[in-house]
Amino acid sequence: MVDFRALEKLVEPWAGKNYQTRNEAKIRLKVINMESRQSRICVFNEAKTWDRSNPVISRIIDGRHVKSFDGLIEIIYYKVEKSYQEVDVY
């Protein structure tokens, strides 16, 4: 029998941590447009307003597809714990 939660924690160390109760993350999100290669910096609060209903737009961090705001929060706070100042979002 395979414990998929254990595998998920190996591949995605931020998975399953409860980051929902924390304040706004102090980290920059560098949003990179894959088509034009242009980038811009956005703040954490702007990420809350991103349209997640459009299946054409996908967001990728460290090669992983971020499907929800909760998933984004998990990755961002994991990066904050590891002292990252900026996260690239494709």
C-alpha positions in Angstrom: 0.0 0.0 0.0 1.3 3.5 -0.9 0.9 6.4 1.5 0.4 9.2 -1.0 0.4 11.9 1.8 4.0 10.8 2.7 5.0 11.0 -1.0 3.4 14.4 -1.3 5.4 15.7 1.7 8.6 14.5 0.0 7.8 16.2 -3.3 6.0 19.2 -1.9 7.4 19.9 1.6 4.9 22.7 2.1 1.9 20.4 1.7 -0.5 20.1 4.6 0.9 22.9 6.7 -1.7 25.3 8.1 -0.7 28.7 6.9 -4.2 30.2 6.7 -4.0 32.0 10.1 -0.9 34.0 9.3 -0.6 37.7 8.3 0.3 38.9 4.8 3.6 37.3 3.6 6.5 39.7 3.3 7.8 38.4 0.0 7.8 39.7 -3.6 6.1 37.8 -6.3 7.9 38.1 -9.6 5.2 37.4 -12.2 6.8 36.4 -15.6 4.7 36.3 -18.7 5.8 33.1 -20.6 4.8 34.5 -24.0 6.4 37.9 -23.9 9.1 37.1 -21.2 8.2 40.4 -19.5 8.2 40.4 -15.7 6.7 42.5 -13.0 6.7 42.5 -9.2 3.3 42.2 -7.5 2.5 42.2 -3.8 0.8 39.3 -1.9 -2.6 41.1 -1.8 -2.7 41.4 -5.6 -2.4 37.6 -5.8 -5.8 37.4 -4.0 -7.5 39.0 -6.9 -6.1 36.8 -9.7 -8.7 35.1 -11.9 -8.5 31.4 -11.2 -11.6 30.6 -13.2 -9.9 31.0 -16.5 -8.4 27.5 -17.5 -6.2 29.2 -20.1 -4.2 31.0 -17.4 -1.9 28.8 -15.3 0.5 29.7 -12.7 3.7 27.7 -12.1 6.2 28.0 -9.2 9.2 25.7 -9.1 7.8 23.6 -11.9 4.5 23.0 -10.1 1.1 24.1 -11.2 -0.6 26.3 -8.6 -4.3 25.5 -8.9 -5.7 27.5 -6.0 -5.0 30.4 -3.7 -4.6 28.0 -0.8 -1.9 26.2 -2.8 -0.2 29.5 -3.5 -0.3 30.4 0.2 1.4 27.1 1.2 4.2 27.6 -1.2 4.7 31.3 -0.4 4.9 30.7 3.4 7.2 27.8 2.9 9.5 30.1 0.9 9.2 32.8 3.6 10.3 30.1 6.2 13.3 29.4 4.1 14.2 33.1 4.0 13.4 33.7 0.3 12.9 37.4 -0.6 11.2 36.7 -4.0 9.3 33.9 -5.7 9.1 33.5 -9.5 5.6 32.9 -10.7 5.3 31.8 -14.4 
